[in-house]
Amino acid sequence: MSNAGGALIDPNTIFEKIALAPGMRVADLGCGRTGHFVFPAAKVVGDAGIVYAVEIVKNILDSIRSRCRSEGYNNVQTIWSDIEAVGKTAIPEGSLNACFVVNVLFMIKNKLATLRESARLLQKDGLVVIVDWQKNLGPLGPTPAQKVNPEEVKKLAGEAGLEFLELFPAGDYHFCLIMRKL
Protein backbone atom coordinates (compact mmCIF):
# COMPACT_ATOMS: atom_id res chain seq x y z
CA MET A 1 0.00 0.00 0.00
CA SER A 2 1.47 3.28 -1.04
CA ASN A 3 1.89 6.33 1.10
CA ALA A 4 1.71 8.76 -1.85
CA GLY A 5 1.19 12.27 -0.64
CA GLY A 6 2.62 11.41 2.78
CA ALA A 7 4.84 14.47 2.71
CA LEU A 8 1.63 16.52 2.80
CA ILE A 9 0.79 15.23 6.27
CA ASP A 10 2.75 16.16 9.40
CA PRO A 11 2.72 13.10 11.67
CA ASN A 12 3.91 15.12 14.68
CA THR A 13 0.79 17.31 14.59
CA ILE A 14 -1.33 14.16 14.84
CA PHE A 15 0.94 12.67 17.52
CA GLU A 16 0.42 15.80 19.64
CA LYS A 17 -3.35 15.56 19.15
CA ILE A 18 -3.43 11.99 20.53
CA ALA A 19 -0.75 12.61 23.20
CA LEU A 20 1.64 9.98 21.81
CA ALA A 21 4.29 9.50 24.49
CA PRO A 22 7.38 7.46 25.41
CA GLY A 23 6.64 3.82 26.19
CA MET A 24 3.50 3.56 24.06
CA ARG A 25 2.84 0.66 21.70
CA VAL A 26 1.43 1.58 18.29
CA ALA A 27 0.91 0.09 14.84
CA ASP A 28 0.91 1.69 11.41
CA LEU A 29 -1.46 -0.50 9.39
CA GLY A 30 -0.46 -0.24 5.75
CA CYS A 31 2.74 1.63 6.63
CA GLY A 32 3.94 2.20 3.06
CA ARG A 33 7.48 2.24 1.68
CA THR A 34 8.57 5.49 3.35
CA GLY A 35 7.34 4.64 6.84
CA HIS A 36 6.05 8.22 7.01
CA PHE A 37 4.41 7.55 10.41
CA VAL A 38 6.61 4.62 11.51
CA PHE A 39 9.89 6.46 11.99
CA PRO A 40 8.57 9.66 13.61
CA ALA A 41 6.44 7.49 15.96
CA ALA A 42 9.49 5.38 16.82
CA LYS A 43 11.30 8.55 17.90
CA VAL A 44 8.39 9.63 20.11
CA VAL A 45 7.71 6.26 21.80
CA GLY A 46 11.45 5.69 22.33
CA ASP A 47 13.21 2.53 23.43
CA ALA A 48 10.52 1.69 26.00
CA GLY A 49 7.85 1.74 23.29
CA ILE A 50 7.26 -0.23 20.13
CA VAL A 51 6.05 0.57 16.63
CA TYR A 52 4.67 -2.22 14.46
CA ALA A 53 5.06 -1.49 10.75
CA VAL A 54 2.29 -3.58 9.16
CA GLU A 55 2.14 -4.09 5.41
CA ILE A 56 0.86 -6.64 2.88
CA VAL A 57 3.57 -5.91 0.27
CA LYS A 58 6.63 -7.85 1.43
CA ASN A 59 9.29 -5.77 -0.36
CA ILE A 60 7.96 -2.68 1.42
CA LEU A 61 8.73 -4.42 4.72
CA ASP A 62 12.25 -5.13 3.40
CA SER A 63 12.70 -1.37 2.83
CA ILE A 64 11.48 -0.58 6.36
CA ARG A 65 13.80 -3.22 7.89
CA SER A 66 16.74 -1.87 5.90
CA ARG A 67 16.15 1.68 7.14
CA CYS A 68 15.76 0.39 10.73
CA ARG A 69 19.18 -1.28 10.48
CA SER A 70 20.93 1.66 8.84
CA GLU A 71 19.45 4.28 11.18
CA GLY A 72 19.43 2.25 14.39
CA TYR A 73 15.69 1.93 15.01
CA ASN A 74 15.51 -0.95 17.49
CA ASN A 75 11.89 -0.35 18.52
CA VAL A 76 10.29 -1.03 15.12
CA GLN A 77 8.95 -4.49 14.26
CA THR A 78 7.78 -5.32 10.75
CA ILE A 79 4.67 -7.48 10.37
CA TRP A 80 3.35 -8.95 7.15
CA SER A 81 -0.46 -8.98 7.26
CA ASP A 82 -3.67 -8.41 5.35
CA ILE A 83 -5.41 -5.83 7.53
CA GLU A 84 -8.75 -6.80 5.99
CA ALA A 85 -8.49 -10.23 7.66
CA VAL A 86 -9.73 -9.94 11.25
CA GLY A 87 -7.57 -11.91 13.67
CA LYS A 88 -4.63 -12.33 11.28
CA THR A 89 -2.25 -9.52 12.29
CA ALA A 90 0.46 -11.01 14.52
CA ILE A 91 0.33 -8.37 17.25
CA PRO A 92 -0.96 -9.30 20.72
CA GLU A 93 -4.69 -8.62 20.97
CA GLY A 94 -5.55 -5.67 23.21
CA SER A 95 -1.93 -4.51 23.44
CA LEU A 96 -1.80 -1.23 21.52
CA ASN A 97 -2.32 2.38 22.54
CA ALA A 98 -3.00 3.47 18.94
CA CYS A 99 -3.40 2.21 15.38
CA PHE A 100 -2.66 4.48 12.44
CA VAL A 101 -4.38 3.91 9.09
CA VAL A 102 -2.85 6.57 6.84
CA ASN A 103 -3.67 6.94 3.12
CA VAL A 104 -4.85 3.33 3.12
CA LEU A 105 -8.59 3.18 3.77
CA PHE A 106 -9.45 4.44 0.27
CA MET A 107 -7.77 1.29 -1.14
CA ILE A 108 -9.53 -1.09 1.26
CA LYS A 109 -12.57 -3.01 0.03
CA ASN A 110 -13.72 -4.24 3.46
CA LYS A 111 -13.38 -1.12 5.58
CA LEU A 112 -15.40 -2.65 8.45
CA ALA A 113 -12.97 -5.58 8.69
CA THR A 114 -10.02 -3.17 8.86
CA LEU A 115 -11.73 -1.20 11.64
CA ARG A 116 -12.51 -4.44 13.50
CA GLU A 117 -8.90 -5.59 13.18
CA SER A 118 -7.72 -2.20 14.48
CA ALA A 119 -10.11 -2.41 17.44
CA ARG A 120 -9.00 -6.00 18.20
CA LEU A 121 -5.39 -4.87 18.55
CA LEU A 122 -6.19 -1.92 20.84
CA GLN A 123 -6.43 -1.90 24.59
CA LYS A 124 -9.56 -0.32 26.09
CA ASP A 125 -9.57 3.43 25.33
CA GLY A 126 -6.90 2.89 22.63
CA LEU A 127 -7.21 5.11 19.56
CA VAL A 128 -7.68 4.46 15.87
CA VAL A 129 -6.33 7.34 13.80
CA ILE A 130 -7.48 7.40 10.19
CA VAL A 131 -5.93 9.87 7.80
CA ASP A 132 -7.19 9.88 4.22
CA TRP A 133 -7.66 12.09 1.20
CA GLN A 134 -10.34 14.78 1.19
CA LYS A 135 -9.17 16.32 -2.09
CA ASN A 136 -6.57 15.35 -4.66
CA LEU A 137 -3.33 17.12 -5.45
CA GLY A 138 -3.12 16.87 -9.22
CA PRO A 139 -2.71 13.17 -10.06
CA LEU A 140 -2.09 12.18 -6.41
CA GLY A 141 -4.96 10.69 -4.51
CA PRO A 142 -7.87 8.35 -5.08
CA THR A 143 -10.51 8.39 -7.80
CA PRO A 144 -13.80 10.05 -6.79
CA ALA A 145 -15.32 6.57 -6.37
CA GLN A 146 -12.49 5.52 -4.01
CA LYS A 147 -12.67 8.60 -1.77
CA VAL A 148 -13.50 7.82 1.84
CA ASN A 149 -16.51 9.53 3.37
CA PRO A 150 -15.72 10.28 7.05
CA GLU A 151 -19.44 9.99 7.92
CA GLU A 152 -19.52 6.45 6.48
CA VAL A 153 -16.39 5.56 8.48
CA LYS A 154 -18.02 6.90 11.68
CA LYS A 155 -21.01 4.56 11.13
CA LEU A 156 -18.74 1.56 10.47
CA ALA A 157 -16.67 2.48 13.53
CA GLY A 158 -19.70 2.01 15.77
CA GLU A 159 -20.15 -1.52 14.38
CA ALA A 160 -16.47 -2.20 15.15
CA GLY A 161 -16.77 -1.15 18.81
CA LEU A 162 -15.20 2.26 18.28
CA GLU A 163 -16.48 5.63 19.45
CA PHE A 164 -16.00 8.75 17.30
CA LEU A 165 -13.95 11.43 19.06
CA GLU A 166 -12.82 14.01 16.53
CA LEU A 167 -12.64 14.90 12.83
CA PHE A 168 -10.29 17.64 11.64
CA PRO A 169 -8.23 18.66 8.59
CA ALA A 170 -4.77 17.06 8.41
CA GLY A 171 -3.23 19.53 6.01
CA ASP A 172 -4.85 20.85 2.83
CA TYR A 173 -5.62 17.51 1.20
CA HIS A 174 -6.44 15.10 4.03
CA PHE A 175 -8.79 14.63 6.94
CA CYS A 176 -7.99 12.96 10.26
CA LEU A 177 -10.58 10.91 12.11
CA ILE A 178 -9.87 9.81 15.69
CA MET A 179 -11.91 7.05 17.35
CA ARG A 180 -11.59 5.30 20.72
CA LYS A 181 -12.09 1.63 21.54
CA LEU A 182 -14.96 1.19 23.97
C-alpha positions, 0 to 999 in steps of 0.5 A: 500500500502506497503512502503517496502524498505522505509528505503533505501530512505532518505526523507530529501534529497528529501525535500531539493531538493523541498525546503519543508518548514514550513507552506507548505501543502503536501500529501503522497499518499499511505503513507504506514504503517510506514509513512516514508515520513509523519512523517519527512514531518510533522517535516519540515512543522511544526505546521503551515503546514499540512501533509495528510497521504492518504491510501486505507488500513484502518488499515494502517491509524489506525497505522498512527493515533496511532503514531500521538497520541503517538508522538504528531503530531498534523499537520497530517491528515489521509485520506482514499482514492483510489488515482486511483479515480480522484476527490475522495480524500477529500483534498481541490482541488488546496490546496497543495504545494506537493504530494508524491507518494513513492513506490506506482506507481508500484502497480497502474493500472491506473497511469494516474488517479493517476497523474491526482488526484495528479495534482488536489490537487496541487496549480499552480506550486505545485510539484508531487514527485514520488519515485519508484524502479529502481532495486530490493534489493533481494526479495524487490521490484516489478516484472520486469513487475511491474517496473515503466519506468520514461519515460512512467511516463513523457509522462503520466504527460504531459496528467495530466497537469504536467511538467517534472522538474528533474529525479535523483537517490534516493539512490541505488535502487530508482529513484525520478521524480519531476514534476510541475503543470502547 
